[in-house]
Every structure is written in structure tokens, then in C-alpha cells.
Amino acid sequence: MRPAVSPVVMMKKSKQPIEKLTIDLLRSRLDLNNTSNGLYIFDTDAQEMDLSYLSPYRSDHNSIHLITDGEVNVKINLLPYKLRKNNMVLFTSNTIRHFETVTPNCRATNLLFSNDYLFESGIPSKTAGAFDYLSGIIEPVLTLREYQRDLILAQLAALRLKTEQVSKNTSYTEDILRHLFSALILEIGALYQKEEKPYVVSGTRKESVAHQFLKLVVQRFKEEKSVQAYADMLNITPKYLSTATRELTGKTAGDLIDEMLILEAKVLLSTSGMPIAHIAEFLNFSDQFVFSKFFKKHAGLNPSTFRRSV
């Protein structure tokens, strides 16, 4: 019998910078063996895993997760989501994800695949429209009906079984595997296109405004840093915008713009060899001094000290 557990597993507070997890590093941490050069399928159980390192991080690969039980609270590029049973979520490469809470009964079936594997899968270019959901622009979460969930789980099971045969050098195994993968991606693309039962992210006008703002920030934060600019895009006042974001996230619009800039700056400082002056230019600061002052104000360290501490 399992010991009693609290209703929610809280993600540990980490002082580490945002990681960029490679598919190989994640494979090692999760001890995954079934592989076909950039493709992994596995199940997760919250009670059997240490999920603390997943907060926050980016990746060099794509992943699709089908929640089969329990709940997960996660931020995807600052947008908050509550994932429940029968929700399917897509994380594209470089998406910043921050897992905040996971219920102990949470279970999911997961598919990780590299961009190279996707491109090498032989999917005809004429079907490219089916993969708009891989652009990261449209809503990343979908609510499946039971028959849709069962179909996706069956396809994942077939794909997993075939990955376990790769090492046996069975004739045509790799070709069969890529066809199964292509069929699954097409099936998921069709579900996103139908949007028969999309994930509902908001119900009030302010919640809708806050979500629209956060999506704009993810796309425009390097070019636009003023609340007024985003308010103009949404045809509302800066005061109304900040009221809306505060009700949804507890933070003002300005706080969220700064948070996105700091997240990106930490990623660049910890995972790239870019000179600090180039990072400042990339993030559209007027010069390195202005960037360093901004970074120290929000991160508590200047960029050079932060980089040395990583």
C-alpha cells in the first residue's frame, strides 16, 4: 500500500537558471531505452518521479503529452493552464514551460521527438497545413473526447512497440516506424484543425484580454517593452490591461513584460556563448549598460556574475 500523500505535489523552488534540456539529457534523466534516433514514447506517474527539475525549462525538441489522470498546473510561455484528464498538450521546441503543481495521481503518456526526426519522417509537403499546431502559434492544449483519446493512445502504443524492435534490426522496422509516426502526427493535426472541443482558457472579458496580451508578449517582447504599446494593440487603456493581468496572474502587465525579458536573458546567458553586448542588442536594449542595469534590478545579479554562477 502506498503511503498517504498530500493532495498536490508542489514544484520545488529552484535557484538554478532556466535550463535548456536536450532530448539526450532528458532521455538520460528519465532512463528511457526505447529510441529511434530522436523519438521516445513513455508513461509518467507523479508519485514515481522527481519532477522538481522541470521548473522552468526549455528544450531542443517537441513533445506531446496526453493526461490520462490527475491534474497539472503549468505555465506555457507565461500563460497559465490547468491540465486535466483527456487534455492533450503540445510543447514545441524552445517553449518555456514552468510546472507549478502536479496532483499525486497524475499520469500521462508522452511522445518526444526532435525536429530532425519530424523532417526526416517523409511527411508530404502538401499536408504541411496539418502541422500548424507545431508552429506554437495556435492554442497548445486540446480537450479530447473519449474515442479520440483512445485512438491516440492506441497509436502511441503501436509506435512504442515498434520502437522496441528497432534494436533488433527487423526488416523495414525503421520505415514502418516513420509511417506510424507520420500517421499519428497527421491524426493529431486533424484534431487541432477540427477543434471539436478546444481547451477553454477564459470566461470573462478581462481573462480574454490577459490571455491575448500574454500571447502578444511572447511574440513581441524583444521589440515592444511598453505597456502602452500592447494596450494600443488591444484597443484598451494601459490601466485596464494591468487590471486584467493582475486578476489572472497576480502581476501587472509591466511585470509580465519584464519577466519575459528576464527569462530570455537568463536562457541566453546560461546556454549560449553570446557576448553580453550582443545579448543586449538581441533583446533590443539601447546598450549593454542599460541591459545590465535592468538585469541586476530584476535578477539581483549583473549579467556577468549570473553567467559565472551557472
Backbone hydrogen bonds in HBPLUS format (Angstrom, degrees):
<---DONOR---> <-ACCEPTOR-->    atom                        ^
c    i                          cat <-CA-CA->   ^        H-A-AA   ^      H-
h    n   atom  resd res      DA  || num        DHA   H-A  angle D-A-AA Bond
n    s   type  num  typ     dist DA aas  dist angle  dist       angle   num
A0009-VAL N   A0102-VAL O   2.71 MM  93  5.07 156.2  1.76 138.9 146.7     1
A0102-VAL N   A0009-VAL O   2.97 MM  93  5.07 158.5  2.01 142.6 149.8     2
A0011-MET N   A0100-GLU O   3.06 MM  89  5.39 159.5  2.10 158.2 151.8     3
A0058-ARG N   A0019-GLU O   2.75 MM  39  6.11 154.4  1.81 152.4 161.4     4
A0021-LEU N   A0058-ARG O   2.74 MM  37  6.07 150.8  1.82 154.7 145.0     5
A0060-ASP N   A0021-LEU O   3.26 MM  39  6.63 137.5  2.46 148.7 146.6     6
A0026-LEU N   A0022-THR O   3.01 MM   4  6.26 165.3  2.04 155.5 159.1     7
A0027-ARG N   A0023-ILE O   2.98 MM   4  6.06 150.0  2.07 136.1 144.7     8
A0028-SER N   A0024-ASP O   3.04 MM   4  6.26 150.7  2.13 141.1 148.3     9
A0029-ARG N   A0025-LEU O   2.95 MM   4  6.25 160.7  1.99 151.4 156.4    10
A0030-LEU N   A0026-LEU O   2.94 MM   4  6.05 154.8  2.00 149.0 155.3    11
A0031-ASP N   A0027-ARG O   2.90 MM   4  5.74 106.7  2.45 131.0 147.1    12
A0032-LEU N   A0027-ARG O   2.95 MM   5  5.09 164.9  1.97 145.4 150.4    13
A0031-ASP N   A0028-SER O   3.22 MM   3  4.93 151.3  2.30  94.1 102.6    14
A0114-SER N   A0038-GLY O   2.98 MM  76  5.15 148.2  2.08 141.6 148.7    15
A0040-TYR N   A0112-LEU O   2.93 MM  72  5.08 159.0  1.97 148.6 150.3    16
A0112-LEU N   A0040-TYR O   2.87 MM  72  5.08 163.6  1.90 148.2 153.8    17
A0042-PHE N   A0110-ASN O   3.07 MM  68  5.39 154.7  2.13 141.4 148.7    18
A0110-ASN N   A0042-PHE O   2.79 MM  68  5.39 167.8  1.80 165.2 169.6    19
A0044-THR N   A0108-ALA O   2.88 MM  64  5.34 154.3  1.94 153.2 158.3    20
A0108-ALA N   A0044-THR O   3.14 MM  64  5.34 151.4  2.23 139.7 144.2    21
A0048-GLU N   A0045-ASP O   2.95 MM   3  5.49 153.6  2.02 117.6 125.9    22
A0046-ALA N   A0106-CYS O   3.03 MM  60  5.45 171.9  2.03 161.6 163.1    23
A0054-LEU N   A0051-LEU O   3.00 MM   3  5.62 164.1  2.03 121.5 126.6    24
A0057-TYR N   A0097-ARG O   3.05 MM  40  5.70 153.7  2.12 151.6 159.3    25
A0097-ARG N   A0057-TYR O   3.02 MM  40  5.70 170.4  2.03 161.1 162.5    26
A0094-ASN N   A0059-SER O   2.96 MM  35  5.27 145.2  2.09 135.0 145.8    27
A0062-ASN N   A0113-PHE O   2.93 MM  51  5.43 167.7  1.94 157.4 156.2    28
A0113-PHE N   A0062-ASN O   2.96 MM  51  5.43 164.7  1.98 149.5 151.5    29
A0063-SER N   A0091-PHE O   2.87 MM  28  5.21 150.9  1.95 149.0 156.4    30
A0091-PHE N   A0063-SER O   2.85 MM  28  5.21 169.5  1.86 157.6 161.2    31
A0064-ILE N   A0111-LEU O   2.85 MM  47  5.16 153.7  1.92 146.5 155.5    32
A0111-LEU N   A0064-ILE O   2.86 MM  47  5.16 151.8  1.94 153.2 161.0    33
A0065-HIS N   A0089-VAL O   2.95 MM  24  5.36 162.9  1.98 154.9 160.6    34
A0089-VAL N   A0065-HIS O   2.92 MM  24  5.36 158.8  1.97 150.8 156.4    35
A0066-LEU N   A0109-THR O   2.92 MM  43  5.30 170.7  1.93 158.2 161.3    36
A0109-THR N   A0066-LEU O   3.00 MM  43  5.30 156.4  2.06 144.3 149.0    37
A0067-ILE N   A0087-ASN O   2.96 MM  20  5.56 166.7  1.97 174.5 171.8    38
A0086-ASN N   A0067-ILE O   2.82 MM  19  5.52 161.4  1.85 156.1 152.9    39
A0068-THR N   A0107-ARG O   2.91 MM  39  5.51 156.5  1.96 133.3 140.3    40
A0107-ARG N   A0069-ASP O   3.00 MM  38  5.08 154.8  2.06 126.3 126.7    41
A0103-THR N   A0071-GLU O   3.07 MM  32  5.56 168.5  2.08 154.3 157.1    42
A0072-VAL N   A0083-LEU O   2.91 MM  11  5.01 148.4  2.01 139.5 147.0    43
A0083-LEU N   A0072-VAL O   2.73 MM  11  5.01 163.2  1.76 161.1 160.1    44
A0073-ASN N   A0101-THR O   2.85 MM  28  5.14 169.5  1.86 151.6 154.3    45
A0100-GLU N   A0073-ASN O   2.85 MM  27  5.52 161.5  1.89 154.1 159.4    46
A0101-THR N   A0073-ASN O   3.41 MM  28  5.14 157.7  2.46 127.4 133.5    47
A0074-VAL N   A0081-TYR O   2.96 MM   7  5.40 161.3  1.99 153.4 159.5    48
A0081-TYR N   A0074-VAL O   2.78 MM   7  5.40 147.0  1.89 156.3 167.6    49
A0075-LYS N   A0098-HIS O   2.90 MM  23  4.98 157.9  1.95 131.0 138.1    50
A0098-HIS N   A0075-LYS O   2.87 MM  23  4.98 153.8  1.94 146.2 152.9    51
A0076-ILE N   A0079-LEU O   2.79 MM   3  5.08 154.5  1.85 146.4 147.4    52
A0079-LEU N   A0076-ILE O   3.07 MM   3  5.08 154.9  2.13 114.0 113.2    53
A0077-ASN N   A0096-ILE O   2.74 MM  19  5.03 166.7  1.75 162.4 163.2    54
A0087-ASN N   A0084-ARG O   2.92 MM   3  5.57 146.8  2.03 147.4 146.0    55
A0144-LEU N   A0086-ASN O   2.86 MM  58  5.38 178.8  1.86 161.9 161.5    56
A0088-MET N   A0142-LEU O   2.73 MM  54  5.19 161.3  1.77 157.0 163.5    57
A0142-LEU N   A0088-MET O   2.82 MM  54  5.19 158.1  1.87 152.3 159.8    58
A0090-LEU N   A0140-PRO O   2.95 MM  50  5.20 149.4  2.05 139.6 149.5    59
A0095-THR N   A0092-THR O   3.14 MM   3  5.69 159.8  2.18 135.8 136.4    60
A0106-CYS N   A0103-THR O   2.93 MM   3  5.42 158.7  1.97 125.5 127.0    61
A0118-LEU N   A0114-SER O   3.13 MM   4  6.47 156.2  2.19 146.3 152.5    62
A0119-PHE N   A0115-ASN O   2.94 MM   4  6.21 163.7  1.97 153.3 157.2    63
A0120-GLU N   A0116-ASP O   2.85 MM   4  5.98 147.1  1.96 148.4 157.8    64
A0121-SER N   A0118-LEU O   3.30 MM   3  5.31 161.6  2.34 102.0 107.2    65
A0127-THR N   A0124-PRO O   3.10 MM   3  5.77 162.1  2.13 116.6 122.1    66
A0128-ALA N   A0125-SER O   3.04 MM   3  5.22 160.2  2.08 116.0 116.6    67
A0130-ALA N   A0127-THR O   2.88 MM   3  5.66 158.6  1.92 125.9 132.2    68
A0131-PHE N   A0128-ALA O   2.90 MM   3  5.48 164.2  1.93 119.5 124.5    69
A0134-LEU N   A0131-PHE O   2.84 MM   3  5.37 154.8  1.90 115.2 123.2    70
A0135-SER N   A0132-ASP O   2.99 MM   3  5.43 163.4  2.02 114.2 119.2    71
A0148-GLN N   A0145-ARG O   3.08 MM   3  5.23 120.6  2.44 100.1 115.1    72
A0149-ARG N   A0145-ARG O   2.89 MM   4  6.18 161.0  1.93 159.8 165.6    73
A0150-ASP N   A0146-GLU O   2.93 MM   4  6.15 164.4  1.96 151.1 155.1    74
A0151-LEU N   A0147-TYR O   3.05 MM   4  6.15 147.9  2.16 135.4 143.8    75
A0152-ILE N   A0148-GLN O   3.01 MM   4  6.28 164.2  2.03 153.6 156.7    76
A0153-LEU N   A0149-ARG O   2.90 MM   4  6.11 164.2  1.93 156.0 160.8    77
A0154-ALA N   A0150-ASP O   2.96 MM   4  6.06 151.3  2.04 140.8 148.4    78
A0155-GLN N   A0151-LEU O   3.02 MM   4  6.30 155.4  2.08 147.4 153.9    79
A0156-LEU N   A0152-ILE O   2.91 MM   4  6.14 154.5  1.97 149.5 156.8    80
A0157-ALA N   A0153-LEU O   2.90 MM   4  6.09 150.4  1.99 142.9 151.0    81
A0158-ALA N   A0154-ALA O   3.03 MM   4  6.30 156.2  2.09 145.8 151.5    82
A0159-LEU N   A0155-GLN O   2.97 MM   4  6.15 154.7  2.04 143.3 150.7    83
A0160-ARG N   A0156-LEU O   2.82 MM   4  6.03 157.2  1.87 148.1 154.4    84
A0161-LEU N   A0157-ALA O   2.99 MM   4  6.17 162.7  2.02 148.4 152.7    85
A0162-LYS N   A0158-ALA O   3.11 MM   4  6.31 154.3  2.18 142.5 149.0    86
A0163-THR N   A0159-LEU O   2.99 MM   4  6.31 148.0  2.10 146.5 155.3    87
A0164-GLU N   A0160-ARG O   3.20 MM   4  6.50 145.4  2.33 147.5 155.7    88
A0165-GLN N   A0162-LYS O   3.03 MM   3  5.19 151.8  2.11 103.4 112.4    89
A0166-VAL N   A0163-THR O   3.26 MM   3  5.33 156.5  2.32 101.6 108.6    90
A0168-LYS N   A0165-GLN O   3.00 MM   3  5.30 145.3  2.13 106.4 117.2    91
A0169-ASN N   A0166-VAL O   3.00 MM   3  5.56 163.6  2.03 120.3 123.2    92
A0173-THR N   A0170-THR O   3.10 MM   3  5.40 163.8  2.13 130.9 130.5    93
A0176-ILE N   A0172-TYR O   2.88 MM   4  6.08 163.7  1.90 161.2 165.8    94
A0177-LEU N   A0173-THR O   2.83 MM   4  5.99 157.7  1.88 150.6 157.5    95
A0178-ARG N   A0174-GLU O   2.98 MM   4  6.22 158.6  2.03 148.8 153.3    96
A0179-HIS N   A0175-ASP O   3.06 MM   4  6.29 152.0  2.14 144.6 152.2    97
A0180-LEU N   A0176-ILE O   2.90 MM   4  6.17 156.3  1.95 151.6 158.2    98
A0181-PHE N   A0177-LEU O   2.91 MM   4  6.14 156.8  1.96 148.3 155.2    99
A0182-SER N   A0178-ARG O   2.89 MM   4  6.06 161.3  1.92 144.5 149.6   100
A0183-ALA N   A0179-HIS O   2.94 MM   4  6.12 156.3  2.00 145.1 151.4   101
A0184-LEU N   A0180-LEU O   3.01 MM   4  6.24 154.7  2.07 145.9 152.4   102
A0185-ILE N   A0181-PHE O   2.95 MM   4  6.24 166.7  1.97 158.2 161.0   103
A0186-LEU N   A0182-SER O   2.93 MM   4  6.09 157.8  1.98 148.0 154.3   104
A0187-GLU N   A0183-ALA O   2.91 MM   4  6.08 153.2  1.99 142.6 150.4   105
A0188-ILE N   A0184-LEU O   2.91 MM   4  6.21 160.9  1.95 155.7 160.1   106
A0189-GLY N   A0185-ILE O   2.87 MM   4  6.03 154.8  1.93 143.1 151.0   107
A0190-ALA N   A0186-LEU O   2.87 MM   4  6.13 150.5  1.96 147.1 154.6   108
A0191-LEU N   A0187-GLU O   3.10 MM   4  6.42 148.3  2.20 141.8 150.1   109
A0192-TYR N   A0188-ILE O   3.00 MM   4  6.36 156.6  2.06 152.1 157.9   110
A0193-GLN N   A0189-GLY O   2.96 MM   4  6.20 150.2  2.05 144.5 153.1   111
A0194-LYS N   A0190-ALA O   2.94 MM   4  6.14 155.8  2.00 147.8 153.8   112
A0195-GLU N   A0191-LEU O   3.00 MM   4  6.10 160.4  2.04 147.4 152.8   113
A0208-SER N   A0204-THR O   3.02 MM   4  6.26 157.0  2.07 149.0 155.2   114
A0209-VAL N   A0205-ARG O   2.95 MM   4  6.22 157.5  2.00 149.8 155.8   115
A0210-ALA N   A0206-LYS O   2.91 MM   4  6.10 160.4  1.95 148.8 154.0   116
A0211-HIS N   A0207-GLU O   3.01 MM   4  6.24 158.5  2.05 148.5 153.5   117
A0212-GLN N   A0208-SER O   2.98 MM   4  6.21 160.0  2.02 149.1 154.9   118
A0213-PHE N   A0209-VAL O   2.88 MM   4  6.08 158.5  1.93 151.1 157.3   119
A0214-LEU N   A0210-ALA O   2.95 MM   4  6.20 162.1  1.99 149.6 153.8   120
A0215-LYS N   A0211-HIS O   3.06 MM   4  6.26 156.0  2.12 148.0 153.9   121
A0216-LEU N   A0212-GLN O   3.03 MM   4  6.29 152.1  2.11 144.6 152.4   122
A0217-VAL N   A0213-PHE O   2.85 MM   4  6.16 153.3  1.92 153.2 161.3   123
A0218-VAL N   A0214-LEU O   3.11 MM   4  6.34 160.2  2.15 146.4 150.2   124
A0219-GLN N   A0215-LYS O   3.29 MM   4  6.54 148.1  2.40 139.0 146.9   125
A0220-ARG N   A0216-LEU O   2.76 MM   4  5.84 146.0  1.88 151.9 162.6   126
A0221-PHE N   A0217-VAL O   2.80 MM   4  4.84 135.4  2.00 150.3 145.5   127
A0223-GLU N   A0220-ARG O   2.96 MM   3  5.49 131.3  2.21 115.4 128.1   128
A0224-GLU N   A0220-ARG O   2.80 MM   4  5.74 175.2  1.81 170.7 171.9   129
A0231-ALA N   A0227-VAL O   2.90 MM   4  6.13 158.2  1.94 154.8 162.0   130
A0232-ASP N   A0228-GLN O   2.89 MM   4  6.10 154.2  1.96 149.5 156.0   131
A0233-MET N   A0229-ALA O   3.14 MM   4  6.43 151.0  2.23 140.2 147.7   132
A0234-LEU N   A0230-TYR O   3.10 MM   4  6.35 142.5  2.25 143.1 152.6   133
A0234-LEU N   A0231-ALA O   3.17 MM   3  5.14 125.0  2.49  93.2 107.0   134
A0235-ASN N   A0231-ALA O   2.87 MM   4  5.92 105.7  2.43 136.8 155.4   135
A0236-ILE N   A0231-ALA O   2.99 MM   5  5.15 170.1  2.00 144.0 146.8   136
A0235-ASN N   A0232-ASP O   3.16 MM   3  4.88 154.9  2.23  96.2 103.9   137
A0241-LEU N   A0237-THR O   3.02 MM   4  6.31 159.9  2.07 153.9 160.0   138
A0242-SER N   A0238-PRO O   2.98 MM   4  6.22 164.7  2.01 152.0 154.9   139
A0243-THR N   A0239-LYS O   2.99 MM   4  6.17 150.8  2.08 144.7 153.3   140
A0244-ALA N   A0240-TYR O   2.94 MM   4  6.13 155.0  2.00 147.7 154.2   141
A0245-THR N   A0241-LEU O   2.98 MM   4  6.29 162.7  2.01 154.0 158.1   142
A0246-ARG N   A0242-SER O   2.94 MM   4  5.95 152.3  2.02 140.4 148.2   143
A0247-GLU N   A0243-THR O   3.11 MM   4  6.28 152.8  2.19 143.5 149.8   144
A0248-LEU N   A0244-ALA O   3.23 MM   4  6.49 146.7  2.35 142.7 151.1   145
A0249-THR N   A0245-THR O   2.78 MM   4  5.77 168.2  1.80 154.9 158.8   146
A0250-GLY N   A0246-ARG O   2.76 MM   4  4.22 135.7  1.95 111.7 123.1   147
A0256-LEU N   A0252-THR O   3.14 MM   4  6.46 153.8  2.21 148.6 154.8   148
A0257-ILE N   A0253-ALA O   3.05 MM   4  6.36 152.1  2.13 149.5 156.9   149
A0258-ASP N   A0254-GLY O   3.02 MM   4  6.25 167.9  2.04 152.8 155.9   150
A0259-GLU N   A0255-ASP O   2.85 MM   4  6.05 150.4  1.94 143.2 152.5   151
A0260-MET N   A0256-LEU O   3.04 MM   4  6.21 155.3  2.10 143.3 148.2   152
A0261-LEU N   A0257-ILE O   3.10 MM   4  6.40 158.1  2.15 149.3 155.3   153
A0262-ILE N   A0258-ASP O   2.90 MM   4  6.14 158.4  1.95 152.2 158.0   154
A0263-LEU N   A0259-GLU O   2.91 MM   4  6.08 158.8  1.95 147.8 153.8   155
A0264-GLU N   A0260-MET O   3.05 MM   4  6.23 163.6  2.08 147.4 151.3   156
A0265-ALA N   A0261-LEU O   2.88 MM   4  6.05 158.1  1.93 146.3 153.2   157
A0266-LYS N   A0262-ILE O   2.89 MM   4  6.04 160.8  1.92 152.2 156.4   158
A0267-VAL N   A0263-LEU O   3.09 MM   4  6.31 155.8  2.15 145.2 151.8   159
A0268-LEU N   A0264-GLU O   3.01 MM   4  6.28 165.0  2.03 153.1 156.4   160
A0269-LEU N   A0265-ALA O   2.89 MM   4  6.07 157.8  1.94 150.5 157.0   161
A0270-SER N   A0266-LYS O   2.93 MM   4  5.94 149.9  2.02 144.5 151.9   162
A0271-THR N   A0267-VAL O   2.89 MM   4  5.77 141.2  2.04 149.6 158.0   163
A0272-SER N   A0268-LEU O   3.13 MM   4  5.16 139.0  2.31 128.6 132.3   164
A0278-HIS N   A0275-PRO O   2.95 MM   3  5.25 123.1  2.28 103.0 117.5   165
A0279-ILE N   A0275-PRO O   3.01 MM   4  6.41 150.5  2.09 151.6 160.8   166
A0280-ALA N   A0276-ILE O   2.93 MM   4  6.20 160.2  1.97 151.8 156.5   167
A0281-GLU N   A0277-ALA O   3.07 MM   4  6.31 153.0  2.14 139.2 146.3   168
A0282-PHE N   A0278-HIS O   2.77 MM   4  5.97 156.2  1.83 146.6 153.6   169
A0283-LEU N   A0279-ILE O   2.95 MM   4  6.17 150.0  2.05 149.8 156.6   170
A0285-PHE N   A0280-ALA O   2.87 MM   5  5.26 175.1  1.87 158.1 156.8   171
A0284-ASN N   A0281-GLU O   2.97 MM   3  4.87 156.1  2.03 103.1 108.9   172
A0291-PHE N   A0287-ASP O   3.19 MM   4  6.48 162.4  2.23 150.3 155.5   173
A0292-SER N   A0288-GLN O   2.84 MM   4  6.00 163.6  1.87 152.2 156.8   174
A0293-LYS N   A0289-PHE O   2.99 MM   4  6.15 159.0  2.03 149.1 154.5   175
A0294-PHE N   A0290-VAL O   3.02 MM   4  6.20 158.4  2.06 146.2 152.0   176
A0295-PHE N   A0291-PHE O   2.82 MM   4  6.05 163.2  1.85 156.1 160.9   177
A0296-LYS N   A0292-SER O   2.95 MM   4  6.08 167.1  1.96 150.0 153.3   178
A0297-LYS N   A0293-LYS O   3.11 MM   4  6.20 154.1  2.18 141.8 148.8   179
A0298-HIS N   A0294-PHE O   3.27 MM   4  6.52 150.1  2.36 146.6 153.1   180
A0299-ALA N   A0295-PHE O   2.71 MM   4  5.67 156.3  1.76 159.3 166.9   181
A0300-GLY N   A0296-LYS O   2.89 MM   4  4.81 141.6  2.04 124.3 130.4   182
A0306-PHE N   A0302-ASN O   2.99 MM   4  6.19 164.3  2.01 162.5 167.6   183
A0307-ARG N   A0303-PRO O   2.93 MM   4  6.10 161.9  1.96 149.1 153.7   184
A0308-ARG N   A0304-SER O   3.05 MM   4  6.31 156.5  2.11 147.3 153.3   185
A0309-SER N   A0305-THR O   3.06 MM   4  6.23 136.8  2.26 141.5 152.9   186
A0309-SER N   A0306-PHE O   3.09 MM   3  5.14 129.3  2.36  96.2 109.9   187
A0310-VAL N   A0307-ARG O   3.32 MM   3  5.45 153.3  2.39 101.4 109.0   188
